[in-house]
Amino acid sequence: MKKYGWYLVAAMMSAGVMMWEAPMVSYAEPIAAQSAEASETEEDEEDTGDGIASPIVEVANEDEITDEENGPDLAIQAAAQAKAKAEEEARMAAEAAEAMNNRRKNLVSYALQFVGNPYRTGGNDPHTGADCSGFVKYVMQYGAGVSMNRSSSSQATQGTAISASQMQPGDLIFYGNGSRINHVAMYIGDGQIVHASTHRTGIKISNWNYRTPVKIISVLG
């Protein structure tokens, strides 16, 4: 009986030792592992040589900023704007010149339809007969929307005086005896005019200098 009791005591003591030692190992191992990880982390952070270096953020110097990043300077912008403005003005001028050229062509085409019709003193309608100033007044009114005076001498006071080298289709040429104006014709280009000439010839085409011009004007601008 005594022998059996001693065995029981020894077994209980062994179990107590095992229970005591097991927690010590389970708590000690995590602490040791954390310590090792901390040491490794400290070594990695301090390694700036052959290991992985800490990232460095570089800030560009203001003097190093390029024009592409900062945009063109004011002088370049001003030059670009001036160029764009000049190009736009040139485009608009070209369109205006083309529109005026078409207007002149249309006016000449309108006037030429009356070639061969009769001359009539005091006549105002080239369909039935007109004199020189009546012909010009009618054609300018209905071919270009320009209002003209009735007599050739008063028509010569309208518009802008120009030289022979500046003549364009649709301009008016005046003739006379000396300085006195007594005839008007319309320039149609290529050195020619259309006009209500005489009772015998009616409305016809002639060379612009078949007589010496007294004055040339532009009423179309």
C-alpha positions in Angstrom: 0.0 0.0 0.0 2.8 2.3 0.9 4.5 1.5 -2.3 1.5 2.3 -4.3 1.2 5.7 -2.5 4.8 6.6 -3.4 4.1 5.9 -7.1 1.1 8.2 -7.0 3.0 11.1 -5.4 5.8 10.7 -8.0 3.3 10.8 -10.9 1.7 13.9 -9.6 5.0 15.7 -9.1 6.0 14.8 -12.7 2.8 16.1 -14.0 3.3 19.4 -12.1 6.7 19.8 -13.5 5.4 19.3 -17.0 2.6 21.8 -16.5 5.1 24.3 -15.2 7.6 23.9 -18.0 5.1 24.0 -20.9 3.9 27.6 -20.3 7.4 28.9 -19.9 8.4 27.6 -23.3 5.2 28.9 -25.0 5.7 32.4 -23.6 9.4 32.6 -24.1 9.4 31.6 -27.8 7.2 34.6 -29.0 9.3 37.1 -27.0 12.4 35.7 -28.5 10.9 35.8 -32.0 9.8 39.4 -31.6 13.2 40.4 -30.3 14.8 38.8 -33.4 12.4 40.6 -35.8 13.1 43.9 -34.1 16.9 43.4 -34.4 16.5 42.6 -38.1 14.3 45.6 -38.7 16.8 47.9 -37.0 19.6 46.5 -39.1 17.5 47.0 -42.3 16.7 50.7 -41.4 20.3 51.4 -40.7 21.6 49.8 -43.9 22.1 52.7 -46.4 25.1 51.2 -48.1 24.8 48.0 -50.1 21.3 47.2 -48.9 17.9 48.8 -49.9 18.3 52.5 -49.5 15.6 54.7 -48.0 13.6 56.6 -50.7 14.6 60.2 -51.3 12.2 62.8 -52.7 13.9 65.3 -55.0 12.4 68.7 -55.3 13.2 70.5 -58.6 14.9 73.9 -58.3 12.8 76.7 -59.7 15.6 77.6 -62.0 15.5 74.1 -63.5 11.8 74.3 -64.5 11.6 74.3 -68.3 9.4 76.5 -70.6 7.4 73.4 -71.4 6.4 73.0 -67.8 5.8 76.7 -67.2 4.4 77.6 -70.6 5.8 80.1 -73.1 6.9 83.5 -71.7 4.9 86.7 -72.3 6.9 87.7 -75.4 6.3 84.4 -77.1 2.6 84.5 -76.3 2.3 88.1 -77.6 4.1 87.1 -80.8 1.8 84.1 -81.3 -1.3 86.3 -80.7 -0.1 88.9 -83.1 0.6 86.3 -85.8 -2.9 84.8 -85.3 -4.5 88.2 -85.5 -2.5 89.1 -88.7 -3.6 85.8 -90.3 -7.2 86.4 -89.4 -7.1 89.9 -90.9 -5.5 88.6 -94.0 -8.1 85.9 -94.4 -10.9 88.5 -93.9 -9.3 90.8 -96.4 -9.0 88.0 -99.0 -12.6 87.1 -98.5 -13.7 90.8 -98.9 -11.6 91.1 -102.1 -13.1 88.0 -103.5 -16.6 89.2 -102.7 -15.9 92.6 -104.4 -14.4 90.9 -107.4 -17.6 88.8 -107.8 -19.7 91.9 -107.4 -17.8 93.6 -110.2 -18.1 90.6 -112.5 -21.8 90.3 -111.9 -22.3 94.0 -112.7 -20.4 93.7 -115.9 -22.5 90.6 -116.9 -25.6 92.6 -116.2 -24.6 95.5 -118.4 -23.5 93.4 -121.3 -26.9 91.9 -121.8 -28.0 95.2 -123.2 -25.4 95.4 -126.0 -27.2 95.9 -129.3 -30.1 97.7 -127.8 -31.0 101.2 -129.1 -29.7 104.6 -128.0 -32.4 107.1 -127.1 -31.9 110.7 -126.0 -33.2 111.1 -122.5 -34.0 107.4 -122.3 -33.7 105.7 -118.9 -34.3 102.0 -119.7 -31.8 100.1 -121.8 -34.4 97.5 -122.6 -36.2 100.1 -124.8 -33.4 102.6 -125.3 -31.3 104.9 -123.2 -28.6 107.6 -123.5 -25.2 107.2 -121.9 -26.0 108.5 -118.4 -29.4 106.8 -118.4 -27.8 103.5 -119.3 -25.2 103.9 -116.5 -27.8 105.0 -114.0 -30.0 102.0 -114.8 -27.2 99.4 -114.8 -25.7 100.7 -111.5 -29.1 100.7 -109.8 -30.3 97.3 -110.8 -26.9 95.6 -111.3 -25.2 96.7 -108.1 -27.7 98.6 -106.0 -25.8 101.9 -106.4 -27.8 105.0 -106.8 -26.4 107.5 -109.4 -27.3 111.0 -110.5 -29.0 111.5 -113.9 -26.5 113.5 -116.0 -22.9 112.4 -116.9 -21.5 115.7 -115.4 -23.2 115.1 -112.1 -22.3 111.4 -112.0 -18.6 112.4 -112.3 -18.9 114.1 -108.9 -19.8 110.8 -107.2 -17.5 108.1 -106.0 -13.7 108.2 -105.7 -11.4 109.5 -108.5 -8.8 107.0 -109.6 -6.1 106.7 -112.3 -6.2 104.6 -115.4 -3.8 102.1 -113.8 -6.2 101.5 -111.0 -9.3 100.8 -113.2 -11.3 97.7 -112.5 -14.4 96.3 -114.1 -17.4 98.3 -113.0 -15.6 101.7 -112.7 -16.9 104.6 -114.7 -15.0 106.6 -117.4 -16.0 110.1 -118.4 -15.2 111.9 -121.7 -15.7 115.4 -122.8 -14.7 118.4 -124.9 -11.8 119.9 -123.0 -12.8 119.8 -119.4 -16.5 119.7 -120.0 -17.9 116.2 -119.5 -20.5 115.0 -122.0 -20.3 111.2 -122.1 -19.9 108.3 -119.6 -19.1 104.6 -120.1 -18.5 101.6 -117.9 -15.2 99.8 -117.9 -15.6 96.0 -118.3 -12.0 94.9 -118.2 -9.4 93.9 -120.9 -9.2 97.6 -122.0 -12.8 97.8 -123.0 -16.0 99.7 -122.1 -19.7 99.3 -122.6 -21.8 102.4 -123.3 -24.8 103.8 -125.0 -22.8 105.5 -127.8 -24.9 107.1 -130.6 -28.3 106.7 -132.3 -26.5 104.9 -135.1 -24.5 102.4 -133.0 -26.7 102.0 -130.0 -25.3 100.3 -126.8 -22.0 98.8 -127.7 -18.5 97.8 -126.7 -15.5 100.0 -127.5 -11.9 100.5 -126.4 -11.6 102.5 -123.2 -9.3 105.1 -124.8 -11.2 105.6 -128.1 -11.5 109.1 -126.8 -9.3 110.8 -124.2 -10.9 110.3 -120.8 -11.5 113.4 -118.6 -12.1 111.5 -115.4 -12.3 108.0 -114.0 -14.2 107.1 -110.8 -14.9 104.1 -108.6 -18.3 103.9 -107.0 -18.1 100.4 -105.8 -15.3 100.9 -103.2 
